[in-house]
């Protein structure tokens, strides 16, 4: 497994998103997924205090057990947690961090991320509270998620002398969601920030199991859901067919294209992919080895009609 840098951390190029833990799968199934990830060389695990109403962190900590020392745990705060609060005010930052540490059963968080901007709290105040946690050894590095270019640059400017700064940005990014190319990627390159793409498979659309002219798989997450209706539109499925043809014409799968295309972007450190079964983890870990050429990347741009 290739390793890439996020601040002082060197993490696996494919990470495991733990958003399904406690929500779609129970503790035993979560442990199986974690074991499969470890066996596949994945050492970067991303969760959040709101995933599974806190159970994601608990399940992850239990599943890692004495392997905790071998991995990097990233978690997030900021969304409303039932009975605890939310946001990015300094007092809540500490409260949220302590709660996550307890649930994870660890004495440190390797990457602690603000899950979303808080318009009611100056980012400098939030950074100050996070810096305190870093100085105390409870957090190693800090990052942000769902930040715009302007918010990323504002956060960089608010860092005090010698204080902790964001080292990563976790935003949605995939072949079918290319918004970071409109500025976030450039900002990450300029400021030496790692980009951590989430939803890299666009809710399963880039796995190849949803095909134009074929019935969607029974029981699949996006089948029969109005929320995901746009994903299964004729336009989306036609793009998928083009990507499948492109990948297979070069001896690869669309899954390999989805991961390897993201990793072809310099700032990308680790692609965060969720899983509910061990075989999904193994497939994701094996999908990151295709080195796309400049011509390959240009052809993908042409197929996807950038800007449409």
HUJOVEN-V565689 format. One record per residue. RES is the residue in one small letter. BURIAL is + if it has 9 or more other ideal C-beta (glycine too) atoms within 8 Angstrom, else -. Layout:
RES/BURIAL
RES/BURIAL
This chain:
x/+
x/-
x/-
x/+
x/+
x/+
x/+
x/-
x/+
x/-
x/+
x/+
x/+
x/+
x/+
x/+
x/+
x/+
x/+
x/+
x/+
x/+
x/+
x/-
x/+
x/-
x/+
x/-
x/+
x/+
x/+
x/+
x/+
x/+
x/+
x/+
x/+
x/+
x/-
x/+
x/-
x/+
x/+
x/+
x/+
x/+
x/+
x/+
x/+
x/+
x/+
x/+
x/-
x/+
x/+
x/+
x/+
x/+
x/+
x/+
x/+
x/+
x/+
x/+
x/-
x/-
x/-
x/+
x/-
x/-
x/+
x/+
x/+
x/+
x/+
x/+
x/+
x/+
x/+
x/-
x/+
x/-
x/-
x/+
x/-
x/-
x/+
x/+
x/+
x/+
x/-
x/+
x/+
x/+
x/+
x/+
x/+
x/-
x/+
x/+
x/+
x/-
x/+
x/+
x/-
x/+
x/-
x/+
x/+
x/+
x/+
x/+
x/+
x/+
x/+
x/-
x/+
x/+
x/-
x/-
x/+
x/-
x/+
x/-
x/+
x/+
x/+
x/+
x/+
x/+
x/+
x/+
x/+
x/+
x/-
x/-
x/-
x/+
x/+
x/+
x/+
x/+
x/+
x/+
x/+
x/+
x/+
x/-
x/+
x/-
x/+
x/+
x/+
x/+
x/+
x/+
x/-
x/+
x/+
x/+
x/-
x/-
x/+
x/+
x/+
x/+
x/+
x/+
x/+
x/+
x/+
x/+
x/+
x/+
x/+
x/+
x/+
x/+
x/+
x/+
x/-
x/-
x/+
x/+
x/+
x/-
x/+
x/+
x/+
x/-
x/+
x/-
x/+
x/+
x/+
x/+
x/+
x/+
x/+
x/+
x/+
x/+
x/+
x/+
x/+
x/+
x/+
x/+
x/-
x/+
x/+
x/-
x/-
x/-
x/-
x/+
x/-
x/-
x/-
x/+
x/-
x/+
x/+
x/-
x/-
x/-
x/-
x/+
x/-
x/-
x/+
x/+
x/-
x/-
x/-
x/+
x/+
x/+
x/+
x/+
x/+
x/+
x/+
x/+
x/-
x/+
x/+
x/+
x/-
x/-
x/-
x/+
x/+
x/+
x/+
x/+
x/+
x/+
x/+
x/+
x/+
x/+
x/+
x/+
x/-
x/-
x/+
x/+
x/+
x/+
x/+
x/+
x/+
x/+
x/+
x/+
x/+
x/+
x/-
x/+
x/+
x/+
x/+
x/+
x/+
x/-
x/+
x/+
x/-
x/+
x/-
x/+
x/-
x/-
x/-
x/+
x/+
x/-
x/+
x/+
x/-
x/-
x/+
x/+
x/-
x/-
x/-
x/-
